[in-house]
Amino acid sequence: MRAGISLVAAVCAFALSPIEAQIASAASCGIPADIHDGWTMTSPDVQGVNPTLLCAMDDGISGGKLANVDDIVIVRHGVLVYERYYSRFDATTRHNGYSMTKSVVSLLVGIAMDRGLINDLDVPAFFYLPTNADLRMFDKDPVTLRHLLTMSAGLGSDGAPGVTFRYSDSETELIGAILKKVTGKTVDVLAQENLFAPLGIKDVNWRQDPFSGLPASANGLSLRPRDWAKIGQLVLNRGVWEGRQIVSASWVDQSTAEQIKTDELLSDGYGYQWWRGRSLDKDRDVQWVAAKGFNSQKTIIIPALDMVVVINASRRSKDMVAPELDLLDRYILPATSKDGSHTVSDLN
C-alpha cells in the first residue's frame, strides 16, 4: 500500500506544476508506520495539519540547515499524524528521555495521592525519610514534598525552602525515595503497573543509579518516541487513557500549572516536575507544557491545539538549545494555522 502511495505521488509530481508537485509529494512525507502499538494513524491534513510545511521541516533537518534531531513525532486530536526518524533510529527504537523521567515521576506522585498513600504535599519530607540528615534542618523551615516537586528545597544552600527555584536531580531522587517508602515499590515497578501497562507501553528500560542501585528517578527512563507521546497524550487528556482515569484530572491540572517562577531561558514557570512555556505564531500566543531532558529531549503538550509533539536528540547542536524555536515555532505551529496563510516561503 505504501509503495502504491509513493508511485501515485511520483506520477502526480511529474504532471503537476512545481507548487502542486510539492503538495502532492507532501502526502507521503512522514506517514506513520503501523507497528501495532495502539495508535490510530492518519495523514496530517486529515487532522488539520499542513503536510507541506512538515516536509519542508524534514528537508531542512535532512539537509543540515535545522536542528540536529533523532526523531519528531506529532499527535493531533489523539491521532498519530507524523513521525520522522534520522540516523540509526526508527519507530521501534527506544530513546533516553533523560530528565523527561522527572515528569513521569510526577505522575506517580499523583497516583499515590489518588490512592491516599500521600495525603498532604506540605508534610515535612523527613517524616517519610527520617534517616536522611539533609532533610533535618533545625535552623530553617522543613523541606516538604511540595518543595521537592517544585525544585525549591534549597538543599545545600542557605536559602529558605519554597522561595527560589534551583534545578536539582537530587530533589527528584528524594521524591522517588518517598514513593518507595509509601508504596513499597521502586519507581520503575510503580510506572510499569500504573502507567505503562494501561497505556500499552511494553518496550521500557529504566537505568539504575550506580550509587543507590535503584532506578534513577531524575533521568533513567528510555522509551520509544511514540510511547513518550502516549505520556504526553495522557496529560493532554487530563489523566484519561481510552476512557480510564489513570491519574486524577486535579493532579494533572495542579502539576502542570505554574507553581514557581524560574530564571531559565524561555521558561514560563515550573509546575510539579513539568516545565511551562509559550510560542508565538504570527498573532497567536500558544502556551504549552513540557517534559524536558538533556540534549533537548522534549514532550510538548499544547492544549489549545489538542496536540502533542515529541522531539529527541542524541547530541547538542547550536539549534538544539531550544528546538521548539527552530522546529515547533517555525514549522509545526504554522502547520496548524486555520487560515492557511503560512507557506514555505514565509519560513525561509
C-alpha positions as CSV (number, residue, x, y, z in Angstrom):
1,M,0.0,0.0,0.0
2,R,2.8,2.4,0.9
3,A,4.6,1.7,-2.4
4,G,1.3,2.4,-4.2
5,I,1.1,5.8,-2.4
6,S,4.6,6.7,-3.3
7,L,4.1,5.7,-7.0
8,V,1.0,7.9,-7.2
9,A,2.8,10.8,-5.6
10,A,5.7,10.4,-8.1
11,V,3.3,10.3,-11.1
12,C,1.4,13.4,-9.9
13,A,4.6,15.3,-9.2
14,F,5.7,14.7,-12.8
15,A,2.5,16.0,-14.2
16,L,1.8,19.0,-11.9
17,S,3.3,22.4,-11.5
18,P,6.2,22.8,-9.1
19,I,3.9,24.1,-6.3
20,E,1.3,21.4,-6.9
21,A,4.1,18.8,-7.1
22,Q,5.3,19.9,-3.7
23,I,1.9,19.5,-2.2
24,A,1.5,16.1,-3.8
25,S,4.8,14.8,-2.5
26,A,3.9,16.0,1.0
27,A,1.1,13.5,1.1
28,S,3.7,10.7,1.7
29,C,6.1,12.6,3.9
30,G,6.3,11.4,7.5
31,I,3.5,8.9,7.2
32,P,3.4,6.9,10.4
33,A,4.3,3.3,10.3
34,D,1.8,0.8,11.7
35,I,3.7,-1.1,14.4
36,H,0.6,-2.2,16.3
37,D,1.3,-0.1,19.4
38,G,-2.3,1.2,19.9
39,W,-2.1,4.4,18.0
40,T,-4.7,5.4,15.4
41,M,-3.0,7.0,12.4
42,T,-4.0,9.3,9.6
43,S,-2.2,11.7,7.3
44,P,-1.6,15.2,8.8
45,D,-4.1,17.1,6.6
46,V,-7.0,14.9,7.9
47,Q,-6.3,16.4,11.4
48,G,-5.8,19.9,10.1
49,V,-2.0,19.9,9.9
50,N,-0.4,21.2,6.7
51,P,1.9,18.4,5.4
52,T,3.8,20.7,3.1
53,L,5.3,22.6,6.0
54,L,6.2,19.4,7.8
55,C,8.0,18.2,4.7
56,A,9.9,21.5,4.4
57,M,11.0,20.9,8.0
58,D,12.1,17.4,7.1
59,D,14.1,18.7,4.2
60,G,15.8,21.3,6.5
61,I,16.7,18.7,9.1
62,S,18.0,16.2,6.5
63,G,20.0,18.9,4.8
64,G,21.6,20.1,8.0
65,K,20.0,23.5,8.0
66,L,17.8,22.9,11.0
67,A,18.3,21.4,14.5
68,N,20.1,18.0,14.6
69,V,17.4,15.6,15.9
70,D,16.9,11.9,16.0
71,D,13.1,11.9,15.6
72,I,9.9,14.0,15.6
73,V,6.5,12.6,16.4
74,I,3.3,14.6,16.2
75,V,-0.1,13.7,17.6
76,R,-3.2,15.8,16.8
77,H,-6.7,15.2,18.2
78,G,-5.4,11.9,19.7
79,V,-4.3,10.6,16.3
80,L,-0.7,10.0,15.2
81,V,-0.2,12.1,12.1
82,Y,3.5,12.5,11.6
83,E,6.8,10.8,12.5
84,R,10.2,11.1,11.1
85,Y,13.4,9.3,12.2
86,Y,17.0,10.1,11.4
87,S,20.3,8.3,11.6
88,R,20.0,4.9,13.3
89,F,16.6,5.5,14.8
90,D,13.2,4.2,13.8
91,A,9.8,3.7,15.3
92,T,10.9,0.7,17.3
93,T,14.0,2.3,18.9
94,R,13.9,3.4,22.5
95,H,15.3,6.9,23.2
96,N,16.7,8.0,26.5
97,G,14.5,10.8,27.8
98,Y,17.0,11.9,30.5
99,S,15.1,14.4,32.7
100,M,11.8,13.8,31.0
101,T,11.8,11.0,33.5
102,K,11.1,13.6,36.2
103,S,7.6,14.3,34.7
104,V,6.8,10.6,34.8
105,V,7.7,10.5,38.5
106,S,5.4,13.5,39.0
107,L,2.5,11.4,37.5
108,L,3.4,8.6,40.0
109,V,3.1,11.1,42.9
110,G,-0.3,12.0,41.6
111,I,-1.3,8.3,41.5
112,A,0.0,7.8,45.1
113,M,-2.1,10.8,46.2
114,D,-5.2,9.5,44.4
115,R,-4.8,6.3,46.4
116,G,-4.4,8.0,49.7
117,L,-0.8,6.9,50.2
118,I,0.2,10.6,50.3
119,N,-2.3,12.9,51.8
120,D,-0.5,16.3,52.1
121,L,2.3,17.8,50.0
122,D,3.2,20.0,52.9
123,V,4.2,17.3,55.4
124,P,7.9,17.6,56.1
125,A,9.9,15.2,53.9
126,F,11.8,13.8,56.9
127,F,8.5,12.4,58.0
128,Y,9.0,9.9,55.1
129,L,12.8,9.7,55.2
130,P,13.7,10.1,58.9
131,T,17.3,8.8,58.4
132,N,18.2,11.5,55.8
133,A,20.2,14.0,57.6
134,D,20.0,16.6,54.8
135,L,16.2,16.9,55.5
136,R,16.5,17.6,59.2
137,M,17.4,21.3,59.1
138,F,16.7,22.8,62.5
139,D,17.7,26.3,61.6
140,K,15.0,26.9,59.0
141,D,11.6,25.7,57.9
142,P,11.4,22.0,57.0
143,V,11.7,20.8,53.4
144,T,8.4,19.4,52.2
145,L,7.4,17.2,49.3
146,R,5.9,20.3,47.6
147,H,9.4,21.9,47.8
148,L,11.0,18.8,46.2
149,L,8.4,18.8,43.4
150,T,9.0,22.5,42.6
151,M,12.8,22.3,42.8
152,S,12.8,24.8,45.7
153,A,14.0,22.7,48.6
154,G,17.2,24.7,48.8
155,L,19.2,21.7,49.9
156,G,22.9,22.6,50.3
157,S,22.2,26.3,50.3
158,D,21.4,29.0,52.8
159,G,18.1,29.7,51.2
160,A,14.8,29.0,52.8
161,P,12.7,26.2,51.3
162,G,9.9,27.2,48.9
163,V,11.4,30.5,47.8
164,T,13.9,30.0,45.0
165,F,13.8,27.6,42.0
166,R,17.1,25.7,41.7
167,Y,17.2,22.8,39.3
168,S,18.4,19.7,41.1
169,D,18.4,16.0,40.2
170,S,18.9,15.1,43.9
171,E,15.5,16.5,44.8
172,T,13.7,14.2,42.3
173,E,15.7,11.3,43.6
174,L,14.3,12.1,47.1
175,I,10.8,12.1,45.5
176,G,11.5,8.6,44.2
177,A,12.7,7.5,47.7
178,I,9.4,8.9,49.2
179,L,7.4,7.0,46.7
180,K,9.2,3.8,47.6
181,K,8.6,4.5,51.3
182,V,4.8,4.9,50.9
183,T,4.2,2.2,48.3
184,G,7.0,-0.3,49.0
185,K,7.9,-0.2,45.3
186,T,10.5,1.4,43.2
187,V,9.6,4.0,40.6
188,D,10.1,1.6,37.7
189,V,7.7,-1.0,39.2
190,L,5.2,1.7,40.0
191,A,5.3,3.0,36.5
192,Q,5.0,-0.4,34.9
193,E,1.9,-1.3,36.9
194,N,0.2,2.1,36.9
195,L,1.2,3.8,33.7
196,F,3.0,1.6,31.2
197,A,0.6,-1.4,31.3
198,P,-2.6,0.7,31.0
199,L,-1.0,2.7,28.1
200,G,0.2,-0.3,26.3
201,I,3.9,0.7,26.7
202,K,5.9,-2.5,26.5
203,D,9.5,-1.6,25.5
204,V,11.0,0.1,28.5
205,N,14.4,0.5,30.0
206,W,15.0,2.3,33.3
207,R,18.6,2.8,34.2
208,Q,19.8,2.2,37.7
209,D,21.7,4.7,39.7
210,P,25.2,3.4,40.2
211,F,25.4,4.6,43.8
212,S,22.0,3.6,45.2
213,G,21.3,0.6,42.9
214,L,17.8,2.0,42.5
215,P,16.2,3.1,39.2
216,A,17.2,6.8,38.6
217,S,14.1,8.9,39.3
218,A,15.8,12.0,37.8
219,N,16.9,10.8,34.4
220,G,16.8,7.0,34.0
221,L,13.9,6.3,31.7
222,S,14.1,5.2,28.0
223,L,11.0,4.8,25.8
224,R,10.1,4.7,22.2
225,P,9.3,8.2,20.9
226,R,5.7,7.1,20.3
227,D,5.5,6.0,23.9
228,W,6.7,9.3,25.1
229,A,3.9,10.7,23.0
230,K,1.5,8.4,25.0
231,I,2.7,10.0,28.2
232,G,2.0,13.4,26.7
233,Q,-1.4,12.4,25.4
234,L,-2.3,11.1,28.9
235,V,-1.6,14.6,30.3
236,L,-3.4,16.3,27.4
237,N,-6.4,14.1,28.3
238,R,-6.2,15.3,31.9
239,G,-5.2,11.8,33.1
240,V,-7.6,9.7,30.9
241,W,-6.5,6.9,28.6
242,E,-9.1,5.1,26.5
243,G,-11.8,6.0,28.9
244,R,-10.0,5.1,32.0
245,Q,-8.8,7.7,34.6
246,I,-5.2,6.7,35.2
247,V,-4.3,9.8,37.3
248,S,-6.8,12.3,38.6
249,A,-7.5,15.4,36.5
250,S,-7.0,17.6,39.5
251,W,-3.4,16.3,39.8
252,V,-2.7,16.9,36.2
253,D,-4.0,20.4,36.5
254,Q,-2.0,21.2,39.6
255,S,1.2,19.6,38.4
256,T,1.2,21.4,35.0
257,A,0.2,24.8,36.4
258,E,2.8,27.3,37.3
259,Q,3.9,26.6,40.9
260,I,7.1,28.7,40.9
261,K,8.9,31.2,38.8
262,T,12.3,30.2,37.2
263,D,15.2,32.1,35.7
264,E,15.6,29.5,33.0
265,L,15.8,30.8,29.4
266,L,12.5,30.6,27.5
267,S,10.7,29.2,30.6
268,D,7.2,30.4,31.5
269,G,7.4,28.9,35.0
270,Y,7.6,25.4,36.6
271,G,5.0,23.1,38.0
272,Y,5.5,19.8,39.8
273,Q,8.3,18.5,37.6
274,W,6.8,20.0,34.5
275,W,8.0,23.0,32.5
276,R,5.7,25.7,31.1
277,G,6.4,27.7,28.0
278,R,4.9,29.7,25.2
279,S,5.4,30.2,21.5
280,L,4.4,33.0,19.1
281,D,2.9,32.1,15.8
282,K,2.0,35.3,14.0
283,D,-0.8,36.7,16.2
284,R,-1.2,33.5,18.2
285,D,0.2,33.2,21.7
286,V,0.5,29.4,22.1
287,Q,1.0,28.2,25.7
288,W,2.4,24.7,26.3
289,V,3.6,22.3,29.0
290,A,6.6,20.1,28.5
291,A,8.7,17.3,29.9
292,K,12.3,18.3,29.1
293,G,15.6,16.4,29.2
294,F,19.3,16.8,28.4
295,N,20.1,17.2,24.7
296,S,16.8,18.9,24.4
297,Q,14.6,15.8,24.7
298,K,11.0,17.2,24.8
299,T,7.5,16.0,25.1
300,I,5.5,19.1,24.4
301,I,1.7,19.3,25.2
302,I,-0.3,22.0,23.5
303,P,-3.8,22.0,24.9
304,A,-5.2,24.9,22.8
305,L,-4.3,22.9,19.6
306,D,-5.1,19.4,21.0
307,M,-1.5,18.4,20.1
308,V,1.5,16.5,21.4
309,V,4.9,16.9,19.9
310,V,7.9,14.7,20.8
311,I,11.5,15.7,19.8
312,N,14.5,13.6,20.7
313,A,18.2,14.1,20.0
314,S,21.5,12.3,20.9
315,R,23.8,15.3,20.8
316,R,23.7,19.0,21.1
317,S,23.9,21.4,18.2
318,K,23.7,25.2,18.1
319,D,20.0,24.9,17.2
320,M,19.3,22.2,19.9
321,V,19.4,24.6,22.8
322,A,15.7,25.2,22.1
323,P,14.4,23.2,19.2
324,E,10.9,24.5,19.8
325,L,12.1,27.8,18.4
326,D,13.6,26.1,15.3
327,L,11.1,23.4,14.7
328,L,7.9,24.0,16.7
329,D,7.7,27.7,16.2
330,R,8.8,27.9,12.6
331,Y,7.1,24.8,11.2
332,I,4.9,22.7,13.4
333,L,2.7,25.5,14.8
334,P,2.4,27.3,11.5
335,A,1.2,24.0,10.0
336,T,-1.9,24.2,12.3
337,S,-2.8,27.7,11.1
338,K,-6.6,27.7,10.5
339,D,-6.4,30.4,7.8
340,G,-3.8,28.5,5.8
341,S,-1.8,31.7,5.4
342,H,1.5,30.1,6.2
343,T,3.6,28.9,3.3
344,V,7.1,27.5,3.0
345,S,8.4,30.9,1.6
346,D,7.2,32.5,4.9
347,L,9.7,30.4,6.8
348,N,12.8,30.9,4.7
